[in-house]
Amino acid sequence: MKIVLVTGGSSGIGLQTVTHYHRSGFKVLTCSRNEDTWNKVLATHPELSAVDYLPVDLKDVHQVDRYFGYIRENYGHLDIVVNNASPPLESRGDYADVPIDALYNTLIGDFWIHALCLKYELNLVVNGGSIVNISSVNGIRPTPNAAMFSAAKHGIEGLTRSIAVEAIRKGIRVNAVAPGVTWTPRWEQAQSEMGDELKNTVASQVPNGRFATVEEIANAIAWLSSEQANYIVGHTLVMDGGLSLT
């Protein structure tokens, strides 16, 4: 049985990815900052109790070190990794006006935690394994009012391609998926705060005319990590309904 790690697996794209791999017969490991969120998941999806979940703050180097030590001790290796964890965006607004702490938190949460996890994962993933980093359409285009988030995702793009060249020598494929607007609990919360027209307004900016579903993104992640994509190395699969083309 193949072993899969999905970081940030308690909601949104991460939860759907966990569910996809679990239903496909993989042994799934996941983590998130808030254990209460995972417990709510189990209340509605008790079948996911087979998933090995631990609460981990990936911003804390010591917690990360302990977590990957736990994985090594209990599983010995990983076959597939999906680096998905991403905190709520704190640094929205004109860059010159955004508080320094908010900029720092976005840089750490949307770039550094992935870079840190990759350092451990590359020593656990076996020959023939796969790592998929979750980037963003904002990592391949400018994003006014979210400049640090965009910079962090541009960093993920560069990290993915650079590490891919190193890792393929060990038989490990490293790629990325860059979602556009995807209907997740964060968008649901934003709509509850900003009004019912938010979804239609945002969707109208997408050539495809709608948000992506979490199922569509999870399907792409699973395919990119599979043997069907064995010759794909250092690539970013953009899933944005054409948004980056406009």
Long-range contacts (C-beta under 8 A, 24 or more apart in sequence): 1-25, 1-26, 1-27, 2-26, 2-27, 2-79, 2-80, 3-27, 3-29, 3-75, 3-77, 3-78, 3-79, 3-80, 4-28, 4-29, 4-78, 4-79, 4-80, 4-81, 4-82, 5-29, 5-30, 5-71, 5-78, 5-80, 5-81, 5-82, 5-121, 6-30, 6-81, 6-82, 6-84, 7-31, 7-32, 7-58, 7-81, 7-82, 7-83, 7-84, 7-85, 7-113, 7-117, 8-32, 8-58, 8-84, 8-85, 8-86, 9-51, 9-53, 9-84, 10-34, 10-37, 10-38, 10-41, 10-53, 11-37, 11-41, 11-184, 11-185, 12-182, 12-184, 12-185, 12-186, 12-214, 13-84, 13-134, 13-179, 13-182, 13-184, 13-214, 13-217, 13-218, 13-221, 14-82, 14-84, 14-85, 15-41, 15-214, 16-214, 16-215, 16-217, 16-218, 17-82, 17-84, 17-217, 17-218, 17-221, 17-222, 18-48, 18-51, 19-45, 19-48, 19-218, 20-215, 20-218, 20-219, 20-221, 20-222, 21-80, 21-222, 22-47, 22-48, 22-50, 22-51, 24-222, 26-79, 26-80, 27-52, 27-75, 28-52, 29-53, 29-71, 29-75, 29-78, 31-55, 31-56, 31-58, 31-67, 31-85, 32-56, 32-85, 33-57, 33-58, 33-87, 58-85, 58-113, 58-116, 58-117, 59-108, 59-109, 59-112, 59-113, 61-116, 64-113, 64-116, 64-117, 64-120, 65-120, 68-117, 68-120, 68-121, 68-124, 71-124, 72-124, 77-124, 77-125, 77-126, 78-121, 78-124, 78-125, 78-126, 78-129, 79-125, 79-126, 79-128, 79-129, 79-130, 80-125, 80-129, 80-130, 80-131, 80-132, 80-225, 81-117, 81-121, 81-125, 81-129, 81-130, 81-131, 81-132, 82-131, 82-132, 82-134, 82-221, 82-225, 83-114, 83-117, 83-118, 83-121, 83-131, 83-132, 83-133, 83-134, 84-134, 85-109, 85-113, 85-114, 86-110, 86-134, 88-186, 89-146, 89-149, 91-146, 91-147, 91-148, 91-149, 92-145, 92-146, 93-145, 94-144, 94-145, 95-147, 95-148, 98-148, 102-148, 103-148, 106-148, 106-149, 106-152, 107-148, 107-151, 107-152, 109-152, 110-149, 110-152, 110-153, 110-156, 111-151, 111-152, 111-153, 111-155, 111-156, 111-159, 114-156, 114-159, 115-155, 115-159, 118-159, 118-163, 122-163, 122-167, 122-170, 122-172, 125-167, 125-172, 126-171, 126-172, 127-170, 127-171, 127-172, 128-171, 128-172, 129-171, 129-172, 129-173, 130-172, 130-173, 130-174, 130-175, 130-224, 130-225, 130-226, 130-229, 131-167, 131-172, 131-173, 131-174, 131-175, 132-175, 132-176, 132-177, 132-221, 132-224, 132-225, 133-159, 133-160, 133-174, 133-175, 133-176, 133-177, 134-176, 134-177, 134-179, 134-221, 135-160, 135-176, 135-177, 135-178, 135-236, 136-178, 136-179, 137-178, 137-179, 137-180, 137-238, 137-240, 137-243, 137-244, 139-178, 139-236, 140-178, 140-236, 140-238, 140-244, 141-244, 153-178, 157-236, 160-234, 160-236, 161-234, 164-233, 164-234, 165-234, 168-233, 168-234, 173-229, 173-230, 173-232, 173-233, 174-233, 174-234, 175-224, 175-229, 175-232, 175-233, 175-234, 175-235, 175-236, 175-237, 176-235, 176-236, 176-237, 177-217, 177-220, 177-221, 177-224, 177-236, 177-237, 177-239, 178-236, 178-237, 178-238, 178-239, 178-240, 179-212, 179-217, 179-239, 179-240, 180-206, 180-212, 180-238, 180-239, 180-240, 180-241, 180-243, 180-244, 181-206, 181-211, 181-212, 181-240, 181-241, 181-243, 182-211, 182-212, 182-213, 182-214, 182-216, 182-217, 183-211, 183-212, 183-213, 183-214, 184-214, 187-211, 205-243, 205-246, 206-240, 206-241, 206-242, 206-243, 207-241, 207-242, 207-243, 207-245, 207-246, 208-241, 208-242, 209-241, 210-241, 212-239, 212-240, 212-241
